[in-house]
Amino acid sequence: MRTKGMRNLAAEAFGTFALVFAGTGAIVVNDVSGGTVSHVGIAFSFGLIVLAMVYALGDVSGCHLNPAVTVGFYLARRFEGRNVPPYVLSQCVGAVLASLTLRLMFPASATLGATLPAGDVLQSFVLELLLTLILMFVILSVSTGSKEKGVLAGVAVGSVIALEALFAGPVSGASMNPARSLAPAVVSLRLDALWIYLTAPVLGACVGVFACRCVQEPGCCCRENKQVA
């Protein structure tokens, strides 16, 4: 069990590293190359890396890659509380390592793909809350227990992330993930408005659990054997 637990934490760290490296890396490359990746390319980079990681790691750690998702699974009674802190720590470590790698590769980048509100702070806060609510609802609907796995799970989760990044990215950055926002902010020392991306996604995931209980069949949030078609 101890070995399996370490594999789970290593998987979460690696998966979150891949997410931040590919997603924020796309932002950095887009900046240094004069926009060749494009906003659409950035959005699909985030969606595709999550899709790939769900298929690669879903059977190992559940492929949360996101502290808000881990908290959501706990509130949905699909994940043990004692596992929440080590999962969150592993995700943050993986994210910070990815941002440090990008700093070494692109030392001239000012923000390393950090999420910053384009306009009103409250607007970005509400948007991040709603985006994560939708994401958590989808994850709970297609996951098995606390694991994002199955034929359609990767497609569903990756698609909703790409979709939300497409329309909300220019406003709030479409983080939906405290670890994804924390890492580039800390490494680039751009901590302004970071509180939005640490709190709004967690609150959104909590509301997403409530929405799932309202919409799905009774007991949906404590099912351990939900099958994905």
C-alpha positions in Angstrom: 0.0 0.0 0.0 2.9 2.3 0.8 4.5 1.7 -2.6 1.2 2.2 -4.3 0.7 5.5 -2.4 4.1 6.7 -3.6 3.2 5.8 -7.2 0.0 7.8 -6.9 1.9 10.9 -5.7 4.6 10.5 -8.3 1.9 10.2 -11.0 0.2 13.4 -9.7 3.5 15.3 -9.7 4.4 14.1 -13.1 1.0 14.7 -14.6 0.8 18.2 -13.2 4.3 18.9 -14.4 3.2 17.8 -17.9 0.1 20.0 -17.7 1.9 23.1 -16.6 4.9 22.6 -18.9 2.7 22.0 -22.0 0.0 24.5 -21.2 1.9 27.5 -19.9 4.8 26.5 -22.2 2.4 27.1 -25.1 1.7 30.6 -23.7 5.5 31.3 -23.3 6.3 30.1 -26.8 3.4 32.1 -28.2 4.8 35.2 -26.6 8.4 34.7 -27.7 7.5 33.7 -31.3 5.2 36.6 -32.0 1.9 34.7 -31.7 2.5 31.7 -33.9 0.8 29.3 -31.4 -2.3 31.5 -31.2 -5.0 31.7 -28.5 -6.7 28.7 -30.1 -3.5 26.7 -30.0 -3.0 27.5 -26.3 -6.5 26.4 -25.4 -6.1 23.1 -27.3 -2.6 22.6 -25.7 -4.2 22.6 -22.3 -7.1 20.3 -23.4 -4.9 17.9 -25.2 -2.3 17.4 -22.5 -5.1 16.8 -19.9 -6.7 14.3 -22.3 -3.3 12.5 -22.7 -2.6 12.4 -19.0 -6.1 11.0 -18.2 -5.4 8.1 -20.4 -1.8 7.7 -19.2 -2.4 8.1 -15.4 -6.1 7.6 -14.8 -5.6 4.1 -13.7 -2.7 5.0 -11.4 -3.6 8.1 -9.3 -7.0 9.1 -10.9 -5.2 11.9 -12.7 -6.6 14.8 -10.6 -3.7 17.2 -11.5 -5.6 19.9 -9.7 -6.1 20.7 -6.0 -9.6 21.9 -6.6 -10.5 18.6 -8.2 -9.0 16.6 -5.3 -11.0 18.7 -2.8 -14.1 18.1 -4.9 -13.6 14.4 -4.9 -13.2 14.5 -1.2 -16.4 16.5 -0.7 -18.2 14.1 -3.0 -17.2 11.3 -0.7 -15.1 9.6 -3.4 -11.7 10.3 -1.9 -10.2 9.9 1.6 -9.4 13.0 3.5 -6.0 11.8 4.6 -4.9 11.6 1.0 -5.9 15.2 0.2 -2.8 17.0 1.6 -0.2 14.7 -0.1 -2.1 14.9 -3.4 -2.2 18.7 -3.3 1.5 18.9 -2.3 2.5 16.6 -5.1 0.5 18.6 -7.6 2.1 21.9 -6.5 5.6 20.4 -6.6 5.1 19.1 -10.1 3.7 22.5 -11.2 6.6 24.5 -9.7 9.1 22.1 -11.3 7.5 22.8 -14.6 7.7 26.5 -14.2 11.3 26.4 -13.0 12.1 24.3 -16.2 10.4 27.0 -18.3 12.3 29.7 -16.5 15.6 28.0 -17.4 14.5 27.6 -21.0 13.0 31.0 -21.5 14.7 33.4 -19.0 13.3 36.4 -20.7 9.7 35.5 -20.1 8.1 38.0 -17.8 5.2 35.9 -16.5 5.8 32.3 -17.6 2.2 32.0 -18.5 0.8 33.2 -15.2 -2.9 33.8 -15.0 -3.8 37.5 -14.6 -7.2 39.1 -14.8 -7.7 41.2 -17.9 -10.3 43.4 -16.3 -12.3 43.6 -13.1 -11.1 41.4 -10.3 -14.6 40.4 -9.3 -15.4 39.5 -12.9 -12.4 37.1 -13.0 -13.2 35.6 -9.6 -16.8 34.8 -10.7 -15.7 33.5 -14.0 -13.1 31.1 -12.5 -15.7 29.9 -10.0 -18.2 29.1 -12.7 -15.6 27.5 -15.0 -14.4 25.2 -12.3 -18.0 24.4 -11.3 -18.7 23.2 -14.8 -15.4 21.3 -14.9 -16.0 19.5 -11.6 -19.6 18.6 -12.7 -18.2 17.0 -15.9 -15.5 15.2 -14.0 -17.9 13.7 -11.4 -20.2 12.7 -14.2 -17.7 10.7 -16.2 -15.3 9.4 -13.5 -15.2 6.1 -11.7 -15.0 6.8 -8.0 -12.1 9.3 -7.6 -10.5 8.3 -10.9 -10.8 10.0 -14.2 -10.6 7.0 -16.4 -12.7 5.2 -19.1 -13.1 5.4 -22.9 -14.8 8.9 -22.8 -13.4 10.4 -19.6 -10.3 11.9 -21.2 -12.2 13.3 -24.2 -14.9 14.8 -22.0 -12.5 16.4 -19.5 -10.0 17.6 -22.1 -12.7 19.0 -24.2 -14.3 21.1 -21.4 -10.9 22.5 -20.5 -10.2 23.4 -24.1 -13.6 24.9 -24.5 -13.5 27.0 -21.4 -10.0 28.2 -22.2 -11.2 29.2 -25.6 -13.8 31.7 -24.5 -12.6 32.6 -21.0 -8.9 32.7 -21.4 -8.7 36.3 -22.6 -10.7 37.4 -19.5 -9.4 35.5 -16.5 -6.8 33.2 -18.0 -9.2 30.2 -17.5 -7.0 28.6 -14.8 -9.5 26.4 -13.0 -6.5 25.0 -11.1 -4.7 26.5 -8.1 -1.5 24.6 -8.8 -1.4 25.8 -12.5 -1.7 29.4 -11.3 0.5 29.2 -8.2 3.6 27.8 -10.0 4.3 30.5 -12.7 3.2 33.2 -10.2 5.7 32.2 -7.6 8.6 31.5 -10.1 8.0 34.8 -11.9 7.2 36.7 -8.7 3.9 37.9 -10.2 1.7 37.4 -7.1 -0.8 40.1 -7.9 -4.4 38.7 -7.9 -3.0 35.2 -7.2 -5.7 34.9 -4.4 -8.4 34.7 -7.1 -6.9 31.6 -8.6 -6.3 29.9 -5.3 -9.8 30.4 -3.9 -12.3 30.7 -6.8 -11.5 27.2 -8.3 -11.8 25.5 -4.9 -15.1 27.2 -4.3 -16.3 26.3 -7.8 -15.4 22.7 -7.3 -17.4 22.6 -4.1 -20.4 24.1 -5.8 -19.9 21.6 -8.7 -20.3 18.8 -6.2 -23.6 20.3 -5.0 -24.7 20.7 -8.7 -23.9 17.1 -9.4 -26.1 16.0 -6.4 -28.9 18.1 -7.7 -28.8 16.8 -11.2 -27.6 13.3 -11.2 -29.4 10.3 -9.7 -29.4 9.9 -5.9 -26.1 8.7 -4.5 -24.1 9.8 -7.5 -21.5 11.5 -5.3 -20.6 8.4 -3.3 -20.6 5.8 -6.1 -17.4 3.9 -6.4 -18.3 1.8 -9.4 -19.8 4.2 -11.9 -19.1 2.8 -15.3 -18.1 5.0 -18.2 -19.5 4.0 -21.5 
